[in-house]
Amino acid sequence: MSDRGLRAVTMADVARRAGVSVKTVSNVINDYPHIRPGTRERVEAAIAELGYRLNLSARQLRTRRTGMITLAVPELRLPYFAELADAVIREADTHGLTVLIEQTGGRRDRELAVLSGSRRQLTDGVILSPLGLEPADRAALDIDAPLVLLGERVFGAAADHVTMNNVAAARAATSHLLELGRRRIAVLGPHPDDTATGSSGLRLDGYREALAAADLAFIPDLVVPAAPWHRSAGSDSLGAFLDGGTGVDAVFAMNDALALGALYALHARGVDVPGDVALIGFDDVDDVRYATPTISSVAPGRDEIARTAVALLRSRLAGDGGPYVRVISEARVVARQSTGSADEQVISVQPGSQVPADAPV
């Protein structure tokens, strides 16, 4: 038996097999960007042939890194956050990072625990989608590790920020319904206690802007509050609204879970979709492609958000001390059967952007 059969394979063994230095092997393992493709391939082939396994404990002692990052989201029960988590995990995996998932329930105390609790020290950085934090919690966002915030509740934090253009995307979704000739459009999902900067407040602004652009008055009676944004709330809230006798010819649901619930309520009352009532959601989760009819939706750039968040975190971990940035993902309106499109088609695109984090919104 060879010596290697009696001991663990080392970086030096990999370096000899690949014909490179130990430093080059280390650079490949740590995903250093400036490696020639041919060199990277030789090192990776040697790693596979020899069965090299990185000593994570030794690397942590040497680099003070765990190779893990935290992703904290409100709830995985919501398809959008489940699919976002999947996208972050897949992206992180391509860079050798492991993702620790924290489910906060949108509660302030749990979000604060993600930022300062004992588990924070287990990971090298945090991607956080806050719902419960308040402006008074601004100082809590100043943590001893890279932080990327998702969504709207950022309060001028000294952190990178990745989000979607909720106003423009909601305006485009409502405009799609208006272009179909629909004029009595119910908006499903506003939270009565949401602030103007929350998702439902911003999406309601977009709905109102589309109506104004079409010279239509905003009708408060067509606003259908629903919370939480689950299928059951969509079904119950829209069902009660329809049973109240208010006539509509379209529904803009503020997320796809609400849209799926709304579709159930419409079917249960014998309402033809889209013949009698057109329907569009928001998030473009996988489920809407398999509903009957398939549901039109806003695709807010979920995969782009995941890639960007991981890239920003990696950049900060690598020592980038540049100004914090706010990245807004590209959003698309995807038309399907629920708004009369026989085949899936992208009918509107809201371009993304990147600006300094402290630039005016």
N, C-alpha and C positions, 0 to 999 in steps of 0.2 A: 504493500500500500504506500502511496506517495505521502510526502509530508503534508500536502494539502488535504489529503484524506483524513488526517489526524487533527487538523486545526481549521479554524474559520478562515475563509478566503479574505484577503486584505486588499486595500486599494493598491498596494504595491504589486500584488499578483495581477490585478486588472491592468495596471499600467504596463507591466512587462508583456502581457498578452497582446495589448493594443499597440504597443510600441510608442507610448507617450509618457509624459511625466505624471507623477502622482498628483501634482497640482491640476493638470488638465483633467484627470479623472474626477477630482473634487469639483472642478468647475462644471463638468457635465452633470454630475449628480445633483448639484445645487442649482441647475438650470441657468447657468451664466449665459447671457444672450450672445456674446461675441465668440462663438465657437464655430469653426468651419464645419459644414454639414458632414463632410467625409470623416473628419476626426470624431465628431459626435457619434456617427454610425459605428466606427470601429470600437469606441469605448462601450457603447450600448451592447454591441455584439459580444464583447469580452465579458461584460457583466452577466449576460444571459448564459454564455457558455460555462463560466466558472460558478454560476449560482451565487454571485456576491450579494450579500444582504447588508444594508447600511446599519451600523450600530447607532440606533437612535439615542440611546442614553449618552453615548460618548459625544455625539453631535450636539446634543442639548447642552452638555457641560462646556463644550468648546465655543459654541456660537450663541448660547443663551436663547436658543430657539427650539420650539417643540415640533415645528412642522405642521401645526394645527391652527385653524382659524375658526372663529365663532360666527355662525349665522343665526341671528335672532329675529324671528318673525312672529306675528300675532297668533296665527293658528294654522296648522297644517290641514285642518278640516276644510278650509277654503281652497278650492282647486288652484287658484292663482298662486297662493303661497306654496302649495305642495309642488307645483310645476317650477316655480322660481327656485325652491330649494334643490330640486333635481338638477336644474341648470347650473346652479352654483357648485354643487358637488361635482358634476361632470367637468366643469371648467377648472376647478381647483385640482382635480385629479390629474389633469394633463400637466400640471406644474408640480406634482409630487406633494400636494397639500391635502391634509385630511380636514374634514369639516365637522365641527361639533354643532349640532342643531339645538337651539334653545327656543321653546315655545312660550311666549310671554302672555298670551291671552289678551294682549293689548292693555295690560295692567301696568300702571306707573311703577308700583313697587318691584315688579318682576323686571321691567326694563332697567330700572336703576341697579338691580342686582346683577344684571348682565354686565353693566359698566363697572361695577365696583365690588362685586361679590367674590368669594373665594375661587370660583371656577374661572374667573377672568384670567388668573395666572396660569391656567392650563394651556392657553392659546396665545398666539403671537399677535393677533389683531382681531378686530370685530367688524362685521357687517350687520347693521341694525336697522330694522324697519319699525320705528316707534309709532305708537298710537296714543299711549297714555301720558307721555312726557308733556310738561307744561313749560311756558316761557321761563318760569322761575327755576327750572332745572337746567338752565343753560350751562352753569358751571360743572354739572355732573358729566357733561359731554367732553370735558377736558380730561382725558385719561392718559395713562402712561403707555399707550400702545396705539398703533395706527387704527383709525376709525373711519369707516365709510357709512354714511347715512343714506337710507332709501326712503322715498316718499316725501312728504311735505313738512313734517314737524321737525325742523332743524334749528330754528330760533337763532340764526346767525352763528352757529357753532363753528369752532375752528376745526373743521373736518371736511373731507371730500364728500360730495353729495351727488347721488345718481337718482334721477326721477323721470317722470313722464310729463308731457304737457297735457294735464287733465282738462284744462279749459278748451284748448284747440281741438283735442280729440273728441270731447263731448259735443262741441259745436259741429264738428264734421259728421258725427253720428246722427245728430238731430237734422242737419242739413240734408243728409241722405234720405231721411223720411220725408222731409219737405219736398224734395225733388221728385218723390213718387206721387206727389199730390196730396199727401196727408196733411191735415190742418189741425186736428184735435189730438195732440200728442201728449199722452200721459208720461210723466217722468217718475220712475219707480225707484225709491231708495234713499231720498234725502233723509238725513238724521236731524230731527228738530233741534238737538243740542250741539250740532257740529259747528265749528268755527268756520269763518269764511276761507281759511287756509287749509281746511281738511279736504279729503278727497271728494266727499259728497257736496261740500260747498263749492268747490272748484268746478265739479262736473255740472252742478246746477247753473253756475255762471255761464258755462259753455252752451247749455240748453237755452238759456235766456238770450244769449247773444245771437244764436241761430234764428230764434223767433223774431228778434228785432230786425235782423238783416232781411227777413222776409216780410217785414211790415205787419207782423202779427203781434197781438197783445199777449202778454204773459197772463195766464189764467191760473190763479192760485188753486182753484178747485181741481186742476189736473195734476197737482203735485201729490204723489202718493208716498208718504213716509214708510220706511221699512227698515227694521233693525232687529237682530244683526243681519248682515248680508248673506243669508243662507237661503237655500231653496224653499224651506218652509215659510220664511218671512215673505218671499216673493209670491208664493201661492196664496198665503193667508191675506196679505195686504191687498194684492190686486183683486183677489176674489171678493173681498168685502167691498172694495171700490166699485167693481162691476155690479155687484148685487145692489148697490146704492142707486143704480140707474143712470149714472153719468156716462154719456156717450163718448166714445173715443174711436179713432181709426188707426192709432199707432201707439206703441209703448217703447220708450227708451228706458231700459233697465240699467242701473248704474254698475252692475257687475253681472257676470254670466250665471252665477248661482241664482241670483234674483230672476234672471231671464228664463232659466230652466223652470223655476217655480211658477213664473208668470205663464209660461207655455202650458203647464199642467192646468192652471186655473182657467185659461182660455178654452182648452180642450174640454174640461169638465163641464163647461157651460155651452158647449156646442158652437163656439165662435171659430170661424174659419181663419186660419193663419196661412198666408197673408191676405186672403180675400177680403175679410172683414176688418181685421186688425193686423197691421205689420208690426214686427218685433225686432229690436236690435239690442244686443248686450254690450258688455265691455270686459275685456281681458283676453278673449280668444282662447279659452282653455279647450283642451282636447274634447271634452264632453259635447260641446255645441256642434261638432261635426257629425255626431251620431244621434242627435235628436231628430224627431219627425214633426215638422220639417226641420232641416238643418237651420241653425240660428246664425244670423248675421251678427258681427261683433267688431269691436275695436281691438286690434292687435297692438298693444302698447310697447312692443319691443322688449319682451321679457328676457329673451336670450341675450340681447344686447346689454340689458341692464346687468345680468349676471356676469357676462364677460367683462364689462367695464368695471364693476365693483371689485372683482377679483384682481383685475389688472392694476387698479388704483392701490389696492391693499399691498400687492406685491411690490409696486414701485416704492411705496413708503417703507416697506420692510427692507428694501435694498438701499435705503438711505436718501431717497429723493426728498429734499427739503424745500422744494419749490412751492409757489402759492397754491392754496387749496382751490379746487375747481368744482363747478356744478355742471354735470353732464345731463342733458335732456335727451332721452331716447327718441328715435323715429317711431311714429305711430301710423298705423294703416287702418282704414275701414275696409273690412272684408265682407262683401255682400254674399248672402246665401239664400236659401229658399224662403226664409221667414220674411224677407223683404222683396220677394218676387224674382230672385236671380236663380235660374235653373242650374247654372254652374257657378262654383266658387270663383269670385273675382275681386281683385283689389280695385276699389273705385276712388280712393282718396288717400293721400299720403301727407302727413304732417312731419316735415324734416326735423331731425335732431340738431343739437347744438352743444357747444362746450364754452363756458365762460368762467371768469373768476368766481369763486364761491360767494364773494361779497358784492357781486354785481347786482343791480336792481332786477327784481323778478319781472 
